[in-house]
Every structure is written in C-alpha cells, then in structure tokens.
Amino acid sequence: MYRLYGSTGSGSASVEAALAETGAAYEIVPTSTAEGRHLTDAFRKINPRQQVPALQLPDGSAMSEGAAMMLHLADAFLDARLAPAPGSPARAQHDRWLVFMAVNLYEGALREAYAGRYTDDPNGADQVMSNAQAYQKRHFEILEAVIGDGPFLFGKEMTMADIYLWMLANWTDQNWLAARCPKIMALAAAVRERPRIEPIHAAHFG
C-alpha cells in the first residue's frame, strides 16, 4: 500500500488524484502544514526537507517531489494509461511539460504564497509577490498556447500532466485564468469532473 503524507490545499492534491486514477491501494496520512505536522522529527525521517507531499512506497521506501511521484505512478500502473509509453517521443513531451510546470508554475506559486521567505529585505515581500504573479502568468500563457483541440494537453486522453495542471490552475486567479487561458480553465474543469477526482477536488479546493 502507498502512504501519502499530505496537507489540504497543498501539492499533495495532484498526487492524491493520481493515486485515485491509477486504482492503487493507498492511504492518506494527514500532515497539516498549518499545524506544523511536517516539522516533527518523525516526518523528517520520511522527508528531510520537511515538505509535503511525501510518498511511502509499498516496499517501505519514501520519495519526495510531487512531479516525480506522478511519473513513478505512471510507470508503476501502465494499464491506467496516465502517460505515454516510456521512451516514446510522446512521453518525452509529456515529461517535458510536467517538469516545466514543477520548476516554473509550482515554484512561482510558492514565491507568491511565501514571499517573505524569498527576501532578506523586510520591505521586499510585496515585490517578490508581484514578480511571482507575473512569472506564473507568463508560464500559464506558454502552456495555453501548447494546448490544441483539448480538452487535455495531448488531446482526448488525460495524463499526469493534466492532473498536475488542474492543481496549479486552482491555485491561481480564476478571473485572470478565465480571461487569458480559457483552454486551461476547460482542462481543469475536465479533470475536476472525473468521478475519482471530484471528491478530491472538493476536499482540497471546495
């Protein structure tokens, strides 16, 4: 059984949705960041970085980094068809855009949410936040241009990259996204409406 250490509204949302879609046996270990449960000595043994999500694999080993978890699950549950075949050109593009989102949009969202952590200037948090917002918008617009007929990034079949983008889209300004990135809005809605993901969406985003 997989064990997902996560917190409501955090990056664990996409991994939880991925686990649900694969049909994997898993349990959620609530690790509320608001309550500081990620800062305990017990959790440090699971993830020395003390961040959620963390995923314990059935063999007892653990991994961090949500995007890496999703790539692992795609390969561990090939029958779920949540990523193109390993080694294929299509998989190269899938992994490209998933990592693009992890290192740009996720990172930008962290800078926006925790701006004070990214500057030593006591008056610099507002500038960090505004820069992070502009940075995310630029990268959302890059993704918007990639989507073809949809509803998903690569057509009619949902992948791990779509699940990840669903989460990121729900973290950003919905009015701006609807006006500037309607394809991403439609993609996020299509992911949200899947029966296994709908209750996860409600739990994390209301």
GIPE-V377187 format. One record per backbone hydrogen bond with DSSP energy under -1.0 kcal/mol. CO is the residue of the C=O (numbers start at 1). NH is the residue of the N-H. If there is no record, write none. Layout:
co: {CO,CO}
nh: {NH,NH}
This chain:
co: {2,3,4,5,6,7,10,12,13,14,15,16,17,18,19,19,25,27,29,32,36,40,41,43,47,54,55,56,57,61,63,65,66,67,68,69,70,71,72,73,77,78,82,85,88,89,90,91,92,93,94,95,96,97,98,99,100,101,104,105,106,107,108,109,110,114,115,121,124,125,126,127,128,129,130,131,132,133,134,135,136,137,138,139,140,141,143,152,155,159,160,161,162,163,164,165,166,168,173,174,175,176,177,181,182,183,184,185,186,187,188,189,191,194,194,197,198,199,200,201,202}
nh: {27,56,29,54,31,10,13,16,17,18,19,20,21,22,23,24,2,4,6,37,39,44,45,47,50,5,63,3,60,57,55,69,70,71,72,73,74,75,76,77,80,81,160,88,92,93,94,95,96,97,98,99,100,101,102,103,104,106,108,109,110,111,112,113,114,117,118,124,128,129,130,131,132,133,134,135,136,137,138,139,140,141,142,143,144,145,147,155,152,163,164,165,166,167,168,169,170,171,177,178,179,180,181,185,186,187,188,189,190,191,192,193,194,197,198,201,202,203,204,205,206}
